[in-house]
Amino acid sequence: MSAPIKYTMIGVDVAKLKLDIAIDDNKVLTIGNNEKGLKELLKTIPDSGQACFVMEATGGYERKLVRCRDAGGRATQEQLPVPFIQPRTDC
């Protein structure tokens, strides 16, 4: 029986101009929601093959992060879990 994979959990609060990121409750950073900021994020993640991004679908602003990960030579979306959270608005 193989050992379970321990994912690095990455929570992302997505906005038009910036991304607020928490990595495994150990590190918090804010980067630009642009190519420069996303490259900085990719350098910060120790092993993208064992990372799980969790973010809210925000009308398309999250797409840069998903595309950057693919274009950056990292795991594809099918290989790297990316749950999208949609909060209830009728609470």
Secondary structure as the mmCIF struct_conf table of DSSP 4:
data_model
#
loop_
_struct_conf.conf_type_id
_struct_conf.id
_struct_conf.beg_label_comp_id
_struct_conf.beg_label_asym_id
_struct_conf.beg_label_seq_id
_struct_conf.end_label_comp_id
_struct_conf.end_label_asym_id
_struct_conf.end_label_seq_id
HELX_LH_PP_P HELX_LH_PP_P1 SER A 2 ILE A 5
HELX_LH_PP_P HELX_LH_PP_P2 TYR A 7 TYR A 7
STRN STRN1 THR A 8 VAL A 14
BEND BEND1 LYS A 16 LEU A 17
STRN STRN2 LYS A 18 ILE A 23
TURN_TY1_P TURN_TY1_P1 ASP A 24 ASN A 26
STRN STRN3 LYS A 27 GLY A 32
BEND BEND2 ASN A 33 ASN A 34
HELX_RH_AL_P HELX_RH_AL_P1 GLU A 35 THR A 44
BEND BEND3 PRO A 46 PRO A 46
HELX_RH_3T_P HELX_RH_3T_P1 SER A 48 GLN A 50
STRN STRN4 ALA A 51 GLU A 56
TURN_TY1_P TURN_TY1_P2 GLY A 59 GLU A 62
HELX_RH_AL_P HELX_RH_AL_P2 ARG A 63 ALA A 71
TURN_TY1_P TURN_TY1_P3 GLY A 72 GLY A 73
TURN_TY1_P TURN_TY1_P4 GLN A 77 GLN A 79
BEND BEND4 LEU A 80 LEU A 80
STRN STRN5 PHE A 84 ILE A 85
BEND BEND5 THR A 89 THR A 89
#
